[in-house]
């Protein structure tokens, strides 16, 4: 058992003596500073306190401390822990400060996007309480319920914000409360009585294949910018669609070492920290997007695969600009504002077409989109083969970009055949070439005598209908029949032909 006594230690320069409560525990001594002081007349010759008022104050304080000590077993505590227990028992703890520390830990662990959600939730909570120093004692079940009620008009925040703050609260209780030694700094838990509403169901954002073709073949709005946003939106939407709905943050964060043998081998940013497999996935790059790959490739001295970092400081900024570019195209083709697309539209579209039009089941769609699933143990046993996802992705691309209705023209190379970086022709070899606009074949030619792809395009272009608008995109599929190799090229009317 600890023993407590009022004492002084040494005089100050002004002649007064600071009063302490001396704590002796397990033959070690510590001191608790009080707000009282005495002068020489308040001390005996042996420097014991004799001031009656100070002695009465210290006696009451010692009685209070002894009552606290009697409530817990302090045998496992050292003297400093005993002092912390006595001096912090009644102190209210700042929830805001702890939440900011929690966010800092998330950032240190590389969970930047999760940390951002926590910051938004904390910011809203602080605005509701009207202070940046929200205390744990303020978070009663009634107060928290009213705060959640203020979020009821939101779609997702009404669930996400309370869940984030509940996680912070639980972490604080686990860290600050020592139930073994009856040290309880956070005495209440409002979340037992609080009901967190569910967020609204995700709106089905998918569009039809016909609308998708219309979007990609639409003339880009005129712009004086060197790198127009509509062009960026158009290109990234196509990358997302042709990479099985890959997220923009994953495109933004791709490193050069993530590109291996014609595949992107990456860990999905959204779930890499919450899955045992770190959300690792491999997606094959199809020929149709090779022009875009080359167009946005980063310089040799950059660690990143794409050059998006040179234009946008964060993944969120990159995504916002892509969405702005997509919306400008939607506006130019006359879509009402409430139906404008976003980059996520093309992720949803890929999934919908894969399931509805390409015969995939939901498990196959989920696997190809690198979704979490319930087979975590089984997945740990298997060295995964990603080719089913590649084949499904090729089917979706064929259906959207190279058909008018339900025709499925095989365009992807065989899995075992590497794709040549440069597609070359020879005048002696037979060439079969087609040009596509809005998924339909608008011109085709079968002949020999072509030395390069430009000569093939020059043969096809005069056959195009005159109704193709300026700045519209046409896709060329040129196949070397003798070698069974194929190249995909995209040209814009007014620029490429």
C-alpha positions as CSV (number, residue, x, y, z in Angstrom):
1,X,0.0,0.0,0.0
2,X,1.3,3.5,-0.9
3,X,1.7,6.0,2.0
4,X,1.0,9.7,1.5
5,X,2.2,12.7,3.4
6,X,2.2,16.5,2.9
7,X,5.7,18.0,2.7
8,X,8.0,20.6,1.2
9,X,11.2,20.1,-0.7
10,X,13.3,23.2,-1.1
11,X,12.7,27.0,-0.9
12,X,12.2,29.1,-3.9
13,X,14.2,32.2,-4.6
14,X,11.3,34.4,-3.2
15,X,11.5,32.5,0.1
16,X,8.3,30.5,-0.3
17,X,8.1,26.7,-0.2
18,X,6.0,24.7,-2.7
19,X,3.8,22.1,-1.0
20,X,3.8,18.5,-2.3
21,X,2.1,15.2,-1.4
22,X,4.9,12.7,-1.1
23,X,4.0,9.2,-2.4
24,X,6.0,6.3,-1.1
25,X,5.3,3.0,-2.9
26,X,7.5,-0.2,-2.9
27,X,10.4,1.8,-1.4
28,X,10.3,4.3,-4.2
29,X,9.3,8.0,-3.7
30,X,7.4,10.4,-5.9
31,X,5.8,13.8,-5.5
32,X,2.4,15.3,-6.4
33,X,2.6,19.1,-6.7
34,X,-0.2,21.0,-5.1
35,X,-1.3,24.6,-5.7
36,X,-0.4,25.6,-2.1
37,X,2.7,27.4,-0.8
38,X,4.0,28.3,2.7
39,X,6.7,30.7,4.0
40,X,9.2,30.0,6.7
41,X,6.7,30.9,9.4
42,X,4.4,28.1,8.2
43,X,7.1,25.5,8.8
44,X,8.7,23.9,11.9
45,X,12.4,23.9,12.6
46,X,12.6,20.4,10.9
47,X,10.7,21.9,7.8
48,X,7.5,20.1,8.5
49,X,4.3,22.0,7.6
50,X,2.5,23.6,10.5
51,X,0.2,26.0,8.6
52,X,-3.3,24.9,9.8
53,X,-5.1,25.9,6.5
54,X,-2.5,24.1,4.3
55,X,-2.5,21.0,6.6
56,X,-6.3,20.8,6.4
57,X,-6.3,21.1,2.6
58,X,-3.6,18.5,2.3
59,X,-5.4,16.2,4.7
60,X,-8.6,16.3,2.6
61,X,-6.5,15.7,-0.5
62,X,-4.8,12.6,1.1
63,X,-8.2,11.3,2.1
64,X,-9.4,11.6,-1.5
65,X,-6.3,9.9,-2.8
66,X,-6.6,7.0,-0.3
67,X,-10.2,6.5,-1.3
68,X,-9.0,6.1,-4.9
69,X,-6.2,3.8,-3.9
70,X,-8.6,1.6,-2.0
71,X,-10.6,1.0,-5.2
72,X,-7.8,-0.7,-7.1
73,X,-4.9,-3.1,-6.7
74,X,-1.7,-1.1,-7.1
75,X,0.7,-3.9,-6.4
76,X,1.6,-4.2,-10.1
77,X,2.1,-0.5,-10.5
78,X,5.3,1.5,-9.9
79,X,5.3,4.8,-8.1
80,X,5.0,6.9,-11.2
81,X,2.0,4.9,-12.4
82,X,0.4,5.4,-9.0
83,X,0.9,9.1,-9.3
84,X,-0.6,9.1,-12.8
85,X,-3.6,7.2,-11.5
86,X,-4.2,9.6,-8.7
87,X,-3.7,12.8,-10.8
88,X,-5.6,11.8,-13.9
89,X,-8.5,10.0,-12.4
90,X,-10.8,13.1,-12.6
91,X,-9.3,14.8,-15.6
92,X,-11.5,14.9,-18.7
93,X,-9.8,13.7,-21.8
94,X,-9.9,15.6,-25.1
95,X,-11.5,13.5,-27.8
96,X,-10.5,15.8,-30.6
97,X,-6.8,15.6,-29.7
98,X,-6.9,11.8,-29.4
99,X,-8.8,11.6,-32.8
100,X,-6.1,13.7,-34.5
101,X,-3.4,11.4,-33.1
102,X,-5.4,8.4,-34.4
103,X,-5.5,10.0,-37.9
104,X,-1.8,10.6,-37.7
105,X,-1.2,6.9,-37.0
106,X,-3.4,6.0,-40.1
107,X,-1.3,8.3,-42.3
108,X,1.9,6.7,-40.9
109,X,0.6,3.3,-41.9
110,X,0.0,4.5,-45.4
111,X,-3.8,4.6,-45.0
112,X,-4.1,8.2,-46.4
113,X,-7.6,7.8,-47.9
114,X,-9.0,6.2,-44.7
115,X,-7.4,9.0,-42.7
116,X,-9.1,11.6,-44.9
117,X,-12.5,10.0,-44.0
118,X,-11.7,10.3,-40.3
119,X,-10.6,13.9,-40.7
120,X,-13.9,14.7,-42.5
121,X,-15.9,13.0,-39.7
122,X,-14.0,14.7,-36.9
123,X,-14.4,18.1,-38.7
124,X,-18.2,17.7,-38.9
125,X,-18.4,16.5,-35.2
126,X,-16.4,19.6,-34.1
127,X,-18.6,22.0,-36.2
128,X,-21.7,20.4,-34.6
129,X,-20.3,20.9,-31.0
130,X,-18.9,24.3,-31.9
131,X,-15.4,23.7,-30.7
132,X,-12.1,22.1,-31.9
133,X,-11.7,20.6,-28.4
134,X,-14.5,18.1,-28.0
135,X,-14.2,16.3,-24.7
136,X,-15.0,12.6,-24.1
137,X,-17.5,13.8,-21.4
138,X,-19.5,15.7,-24.0
139,X,-20.1,12.5,-26.0
140,X,-23.2,11.3,-24.3
141,X,-25.6,9.0,-26.0
142,X,-28.1,11.9,-26.3
143,X,-25.5,14.3,-27.8
144,X,-24.2,11.7,-30.3
145,X,-27.7,10.7,-31.4
146,X,-28.5,14.4,-32.1
147,X,-25.3,14.7,-34.1
148,X,-26.1,11.7,-36.2
149,X,-29.6,13.1,-36.7
150,X,-28.0,16.2,-38.2
151,X,-26.5,13.9,-40.9
152,X,-29.7,12.3,-41.9
153,X,-30.0,14.2,-45.2
154,X,-26.6,12.8,-46.5
155,X,-26.3,9.7,-48.5
156,X,-23.2,8.1,-47.1
157,X,-21.9,10.3,-44.3
158,X,-24.7,9.4,-42.0
159,X,-23.2,6.0,-41.7
160,X,-19.5,6.6,-42.4
161,X,-18.9,9.5,-40.0
162,X,-20.4,7.9,-36.9
163,X,-18.6,4.6,-37.7
164,X,-15.2,6.5,-38.0
165,X,-15.8,8.3,-34.7
166,X,-16.9,5.1,-33.0
167,X,-13.6,3.4,-34.1
168,X,-11.6,6.3,-32.6
169,X,-13.6,6.0,-29.3
170,X,-13.0,2.3,-29.1
171,X,-9.3,2.8,-29.7
172,X,-9.1,5.4,-27.0
173,X,-10.9,3.1,-24.5
174,X,-8.6,0.3,-25.3
175,X,-5.5,2.5,-24.8
176,X,-6.5,4.6,-21.8
177,X,-8.6,2.4,-19.7
178,X,-6.8,-0.3,-17.6
179,X,-9.5,-2.6,-16.4
180,X,-7.1,-5.0,-14.8
181,X,-5.9,-2.2,-12.4
182,X,-9.3,-0.4,-12.3
183,X,-7.9,2.7,-14.0
184,X,-10.8,4.1,-15.9
185,X,-10.2,7.5,-17.6
186,X,-13.0,7.2,-20.0
187,X,-16.0,6.4,-17.9
188,X,-18.9,6.5,-20.4
189,X,-19.6,4.8,-23.7
190,X,-22.5,6.4,-25.7
191,X,-22.2,3.9,-28.6
192,X,-24.0,1.2,-26.6
193,X,-27.3,3.1,-27.0
194,X,-26.6,4.9,-30.3
195,X,-28.1,3.4,-33.5
196,X,-26.0,4.2,-36.6
197,X,-28.2,4.4,-39.8
198,X,-27.2,2.6,-43.0
199,X,-26.0,4.7,-45.9
200,X,-28.2,4.9,-48.9
201,X,-27.8,2.0,-51.4
202,X,-25.3,2.8,-54.2
203,X,-27.0,4.2,-57.2
204,X,-26.6,2.0,-60.2
205,X,-24.3,4.2,-62.4
206,X,-23.8,1.8,-65.3
207,X,-24.8,2.9,-68.8
208,X,-25.6,0.8,-71.8
209,X,-23.0,-0.3,-74.3
210,X,-24.8,2.0,-76.9
211,X,-24.4,5.0,-74.6
212,X,-20.8,4.0,-74.0
213,X,-20.0,3.9,-77.7
214,X,-21.7,7.2,-78.1
215,X,-19.6,8.8,-75.5
216,X,-16.3,7.5,-76.9
217,X,-17.2,8.5,-80.4
218,X,-18.5,12.0,-79.5
219,X,-16.6,15.0,-80.8
220,X,-14.4,16.5,-78.1
221,X,-15.5,20.1,-77.2
222,X,-13.2,22.7,-78.6
223,X,-10.6,24.0,-76.1
224,X,-7.6,26.4,-76.2
225,X,-5.8,24.3,-73.6
226,X,-2.7,22.4,-74.5
227,X,-4.0,19.4,-72.5
228,X,-7.8,19.8,-72.6
229,X,-9.8,18.3,-69.7
230,X,-12.4,16.6,-72.1
231,X,-9.5,14.8,-73.8
232,X,-8.2,13.7,-70.4
233,X,-11.7,12.6,-69.3
234,X,-12.2,10.7,-72.5
235,X,-8.9,8.9,-72.3
236,X,-9.0,7.9,-68.6
237,X,-12.6,6.7,-69.0
238,X,-11.4,4.4,-71.7
239,X,-8.4,3.2,-69.6
240,X,-10.8,2.5,-66.7
241,X,-13.2,0.6,-69.0
242,X,-10.5,-1.4,-70.7
243,X,-8.6,-2.3,-67.5
244,X,-11.6,-4.0,-65.9
245,X,-12.8,-0.9,-64.0
246,X,-9.4,0.0,-62.5
247,X,-9.7,2.9,-60.0
248,X,-8.1,6.3,-60.8
249,X,-6.0,6.2,-57.7
250,X,-4.5,3.0,-58.8
251,X,-3.7,4.5,-62.2
252,X,-2.2,7.5,-60.5
253,X,0.0,5.5,-58.1
254,X,1.2,2.9,-60.6
255,X,5.0,2.6,-60.5
256,X,7.3,1.4,-63.3
257,X,8.1,-1.8,-61.4
258,X,4.3,-2.5,-61.4
259,X,4.5,-3.1,-65.2
260,X,5.6,-6.6,-66.1
261,X,5.4,-8.5,-69.4
262,X,2.4,-6.5,-70.7
263,X,0.5,-6.6,-67.3
264,X,-0.1,-4.1,-64.5
265,X,0.8,-6.0,-61.3
266,X,-0.5,-3.8,-58.4
267,X,-2.1,-3.7,-55.0
268,X,-5.5,-1.9,-54.9
269,X,-5.2,1.2,-52.9
270,X,-8.6,1.0,-51.3
271,X,-8.2,-2.4,-49.7
272,X,-4.5,-3.1,-49.6
273,X,-4.3,-2.4,-45.9
274,X,-7.4,-4.4,-44.9
275,X,-6.9,-7.7,-46.8
276,X,-4.4,-10.4,-46.0
277,X,-3.4,-10.7,-49.7
278,X,-2.9,-6.9,-49.8
279,X,-5.4,-6.8,-52.7
280,X,-2.8,-7.8,-55.2
281,X,-3.9,-8.2,-58.8
282,X,-2.6,-8.5,-62.3
283,X,-4.4,-7.1,-65.3
284,X,-3.3,-7.7,-68.9
285,X,-3.0,-4.6,-71.1
286,X,-5.1,-5.1,-74.2
287,X,-3.9,-3.7,-77.6
288,X,-6.8,-1.2,-77.8
289,X,-5.3,1.0,-75.1
290,X,-1.7,0.8,-76.1
291,X,-1.9,4.2,-77.7
292,X,-3.1,5.7,-74.5
293,X,-0.4,3.9,-72.5
294,X,2.3,5.5,-74.7
295,X,0.5,8.8,-74.7
296,X,0.6,9.2,-70.9
297,X,3.8,7.4,-70.1
298,X,6.0,9.1,-67.6
299,X,9.6,10.2,-68.3
300,X,12.4,7.8,-67.8
301,X,13.6,9.5,-64.6
302,X,10.2,9.3,-63.0
303,X,9.4,6.4,-60.6
304,X,5.8,6.4,-61.7
305,X,4.5,4.7,-64.8
306,X,2.1,7.5,-65.9
307,X,2.9,11.2,-66.0
308,X,-0.2,12.3,-64.0
309,X,2.0,13.3,-61.1
310,X,3.5,16.1,-63.2
311,X,0.1,17.7,-63.6
312,X,-1.8,16.8,-60.4
313,X,-0.5,16.9,-56.9
314,X,-2.8,14.2,-55.5
315,X,-4.9,11.3,-56.7
316,X,-8.0,13.2,-55.6
317,X,-7.1,16.2,-57.7
318,X,-6.4,13.9,-60.7
319,X,-9.8,12.2,-60.3
320,X,-11.6,15.5,-59.9
321,X,-10.1,16.8,-63.2
322,X,-10.9,13.6,-65.0
323,X,-14.6,13.9,-63.8
324,X,-14.7,17.5,-65.0
325,X,-13.5,16.4,-68.4
326,X,-16.1,13.7,-68.6
327,X,-18.9,16.1,-67.6
328,X,-17.8,18.5,-70.3
329,X,-18.3,15.8,-72.9
330,X,-21.6,14.8,-71.4
331,X,-22.7,18.5,-71.7
332,X,-21.5,18.7,-75.3
333,X,-23.6,15.7,-76.3
334,X,-26.7,17.1,-74.7
335,X,-27.1,14.9,-71.7
336,X,-29.2,16.4,-68.9
337,X,-27.1,17.4,-65.9
338,X,-28.6,14.8,-63.6
339,X,-27.4,12.1,-66.0
340,X,-23.9,13.2,-66.4
341,X,-21.3,10.4,-66.1
342,X,-18.3,10.2,-63.8
343,X,-15.2,8.0,-64.1
344,X,-16.9,5.5,-61.7
345,X,-19.7,5.2,-64.3
346,X,-17.3,3.2,-66.5
347,X,-16.3,0.9,-63.6
348,X,-20.0,0.1,-63.0
349,X,-20.5,-0.3,-66.8
350,X,-17.7,-2.8,-67.1
351,X,-19.2,-4.9,-64.3
352,X,-22.7,-4.7,-65.7
353,X,-21.8,-5.6,-69.3
354,X,-19.5,-8.4,-68.0
355,X,-22.4,-10.0,-66.2
356,X,-25.4,-9.2,-68.4
357,X,-23.8,-9.4,-71.9
358,X,-20.7,-11.5,-71.6
359,X,-22.0,-14.4,-69.6
360,X,-19.9,-13.9,-66.5
361,X,-21.3,-14.7,-63.0
362,X,-21.1,-12.4,-60.1
363,X,-18.1,-14.2,-58.6
364,X,-16.2,-13.9,-61.9
365,X,-17.0,-10.2,-62.1
366,X,-15.9,-9.7,-58.5
367,X,-12.6,-11.5,-59.1
368,X,-11.8,-9.5,-62.2
369,X,-12.5,-6.2,-60.4
370,X,-10.3,-7.3,-57.4
371,X,-13.2,-7.1,-54.9
372,X,-12.9,-8.5,-51.4
373,X,-14.6,-11.9,-51.0
374,X,-15.3,-14.5,-48.4
375,X,-12.8,-17.1,-49.6
376,X,-9.8,-15.6,-47.8
377,X,-8.5,-18.9,-46.4
378,X,-8.8,-20.7,-49.8
379,X,-7.2,-17.9,-51.6
380,X,-4.2,-18.2,-49.2
381,X,-3.7,-21.8,-50.5
382,X,-3.8,-21.0,-54.2
383,X,-1.2,-19.5,-56.5
384,X,-3.7,-17.4,-58.4
385,X,-4.1,-17.5,-62.2
386,X,-5.4,-14.2,-63.4
387,X,-6.1,-15.2,-67.0
388,X,-9.9,-15.7,-66.4
389,X,-10.1,-12.0,-65.6
390,X,-8.0,-11.1,-68.7
391,X,-10.3,-13.1,-70.9
392,X,-13.4,-11.6,-69.4
393,X,-12.0,-8.1,-69.8
394,X,-11.2,-8.8,-73.5
395,X,-14.9,-9.9,-74.0
396,X,-16.2,-6.7,-72.5
397,X,-13.9,-4.6,-74.7
398,X,-15.0,-6.5,-77.8
399,X,-18.6,-6.1,-76.9
400,X,-18.4,-2.4,-76.2
401,X,-15.9,-1.1,-78.7
402,X,-16.0,-3.7,-81.5
403,X,-19.7,-4.6,-81.9
404,X,-23.0,-2.9,-82.6
405,X,-25.3,-5.2,-80.6
406,X,-24.3,-8.6,-79.3
407,X,-21.6,-9.8,-81.7
408,X,-18.4,-10.9,-80.0
409,X,-15.4,-10.5,-82.1
410,X,-12.2,-12.0,-80.6
411,X,-9.6,-9.3,-80.6
412,X,-7.3,-10.1,-77.7
413,X,-4.1,-12.1,-78.4
414,X,-3.9,-15.6,-77.1
415,X,-2.8,-15.7,-73.4
416,X,0.6,-17.3,-74.2
417,X,1.4,-15.0,-77.2
418,X,3.3,-11.9,-76.2
419,X,2.2,-8.6,-77.8
420,X,4.9,-7.0,-79.9
421,X,5.7,-3.4,-78.7
422,X,5.9,-2.3,-82.4
423,X,3.5,-3.8,-85.0
424,X,5.2,-4.0,-88.3
425,X,4.0,-4.9,-91.8
426,X,5.6,-6.3,-94.9
427,X,4.5,-5.7,-98.5
428,X,4.6,-9.5,-99.0
429,X,2.2,-10.3,-96.2
430,X,-1.6,-10.3,-96.4
431,X,-3.3,-7.6,-94.3
432,X,-7.0,-7.6,-93.1
433,X,-7.9,-4.2,-91.7
434,X,-11.2,-2.7,-90.4
435,X,-12.2,0.8,-89.1
436,X,-14.8,1.2,-86.4
437,X,-17.0,4.1,-85.4
438,X,-19.5,3.7,-82.6
439,X,-18.8,0.0,-82.6
440,X,-19.7,-0.5,-86.2
441,X,-17.4,-1.4,-89.1
442,X,-17.3,1.6,-91.4
443,X,-14.6,0.4,-93.8
444,X,-12.5,-2.7,-94.4
445,X,-9.8,-3.9,-96.7
446,X,-8.0,-7.1,-97.4
447,X,-4.8,-6.9,-99.6
448,X,-1.0,-7.1,-99.8
449,X,1.6,-4.4,-100.5
450,X,1.4,-2.4,-97.3
451,X,4.7,-1.3,-95.8
452,X,3.3,0.3,-92.7
453,X,0.1,1.0,-90.9
454,X,-0.3,4.5,-92.2
455,X,-0.6,3.1,-95.7
456,X,-3.4,0.9,-94.5
457,X,-5.2,3.8,-92.9
458,X,-4.9,5.9,-96.1
459,X,-6.7,3.1,-98.0
460,X,-9.5,2.9,-95.4
461,X,-10.1,6.7,-94.8
462,X,-11.7,7.4,-98.3
463,X,-14.3,4.8,-97.5
464,X,-15.5,6.6,-94.4
465,X,-19.0,8.1,-94.4
466,X,-18.9,11.9,-94.5
467,X,-21.3,12.1,-91.5
468,X,-18.4,11.4,-89.0
469,X,-18.1,14.7,-87.0
470,X,-14.8,16.5,-86.6
471,X,-12.7,15.6,-83.6
472,X,-14.4,12.2,-83.4
473,X,-12.4,9.1,-82.7
474,X,-12.2,6.1,-85.1
475,X,-10.5,2.8,-84.1
476,X,-8.4,0.9,-86.6
477,X,-7.8,-2.9,-86.3
478,X,-5.1,-4.0,-88.6
479,X,-4.2,-7.7,-88.7
480,X,-1.3,-9.4,-90.3
481,X,-3.0,-12.5,-91.6
482,X,0.2,-14.5,-92.2
483,X,1.7,-14.0,-88.8
484,X,-1.7,-13.8,-87.0
485,X,-0.7,-10.6,-85.2
486,X,-2.9,-7.6,-84.7
487,X,-2.4,-3.9,-84.0
488,X,-5.0,-1.4,-82.6
489,X,-4.8,2.3,-83.5
490,X,-7.0,5.2,-82.6
491,X,-7.1,8.4,-84.8
492,X,-9.2,11.6,-84.5
493,X,-10.9,13.2,-87.5
494,X,-9.2,16.5,-88.2
495,X,-5.9,15.4,-86.5
496,X,-5.1,11.8,-87.5
497,X,-7.0,11.7,-90.8
